[in-house]
Every structure is written in C-alpha cells, then in structure tokens.
Amino acid sequence: MRRMMREPSSVALFLKEDYMQPLGCNAKVLSAELGITEERLLNILEHEESIDTKLAYKLAKRFNTDEDFWIKVQARYLGWKEDGHE
C-alpha cells in the first residue's frame, strides 16, 4: 500500500482557492447560498468540521461538480490525518 507523503488537498483548500477567491465570494454569501450557517462554513474552512453527504450534494450543485468529488476529497484528507499527520 502506498502512503501519502504530503498533505492532500482538503475541502477547505478547494473552497478557498478554487471557488471562493476566484468568484470573489465570502463565507457569508456562500453559506447563505448553501443553506448552512456561516459558523458551520467557517468551521469547515478551518478544518474544525467535516462535510457530510448532504453538504457534498449542495456543493456539487452550487459549483457544478460531482458530489463524489467532495466526499473523496474529504475522505483522503481525513485518512491522512488519521495516519498521524497534522
């Protein structure tokens, strides 16, 4: 089995760098668009909370992606952390 040597991209990183920054979107606007609290989104952006399948669906719909993309990104990041990385 191959071990990851570097930190994988997280949902937070994708949201910040690939979506929010290019779109000029802040947490208040995005949380309203997703139908979640701003506090929850900020927790996700700070790696203090994970996304669930419901939010993965909302992210996929909002950004025209596949919800599996968000689930897989989350799983890879959590797996890396569980292997003792931080």
C-alpha positions in Angstrom: 0.0 0.0 0.0 1.3 3.4 -0.9 1.5 6.1 1.8 0.8 9.7 1.1 3.9 11.8 1.7 2.3 15.2 1.5 -0.9 16.6 2.8 -3.7 16.1 0.4 -5.9 19.0 -0.6 -8.8 19.5 1.7 -12.4 20.6 1.1 -11.4 23.9 2.8 -8.5 24.4 0.4 -10.6 23.7 -2.7 -13.4 26.0 -1.5 -11.0 28.9 -0.6 -8.6 28.7 -3.6 -10.6 27.3 -6.4 -14.1 28.7 -5.7 -14.4 31.5 -3.2 -11.3 33.6 -4.2 -11.8 33.4 -8.0 -15.5 34.2 -7.6 -14.9 37.0 -5.0 -17.3 35.1 -2.7 -17.0 35.4 1.1 -18.2 33.0 3.8 -21.4 34.9 4.5 -22.5 34.8 0.9 -21.5 31.2 0.3 -23.1 29.9 3.5 -26.4 31.6 2.5 -26.2 30.1 -1.0 -25.6 26.6 0.5 -28.3 27.0 3.2 -25.9 26.5 6.1 -24.8 28.8 8.9 -21.8 31.0 8.4 -20.4 29.5 11.6 -20.6 26.0 10.1 -18.9 27.1 6.9 -16.1 28.9 8.8 -15.6 25.7 10.8 -15.2 23.7 7.6 -12.8 26.3 6.2 -10.7 26.0 9.4 -10.7 22.1 9.3 -12.7 22.1 12.5 -15.7 20.3 10.9 -16.2 17.9 8.1 -18.7 17.9 5.4 -21.5 15.4 5.2 -23.2 13.9 2.2 -26.0 16.5 2.3 -23.4 19.3 2.1 -21.5 17.5 -0.6 -24.6 17.4 -2.7 -25.1 21.2 -2.1 -21.5 22.0 -3.0 -21.8 19.8 -6.2 -25.0 21.6 -7.2 -23.6 25.1 -6.4 -20.3 24.5 -8.3 -21.4 22.2 -11.0 -19.3 19.3 -9.8 -19.9 15.7 -8.8 -20.8 15.2 -5.1 -18.4 12.2 -5.1 -15.6 14.7 -5.7 -16.3 16.4 -2.4 -16.7 13.1 -0.5 -13.5 11.7 -1.9 -11.5 14.9 -1.1 -12.9 14.8 2.5 -12.0 11.1 2.9 -8.5 11.5 1.6 -7.8 14.4 3.9 -9.3 12.6 7.0 -7.4 9.4 6.1 -4.1 11.4 6.0 -4.9 13.0 9.4 -5.8 9.6 10.9 -2.4 8.3 9.8 -0.9 10.7 12.3 -0.3 13.7 10.1 -1.3 17.2 11.0 
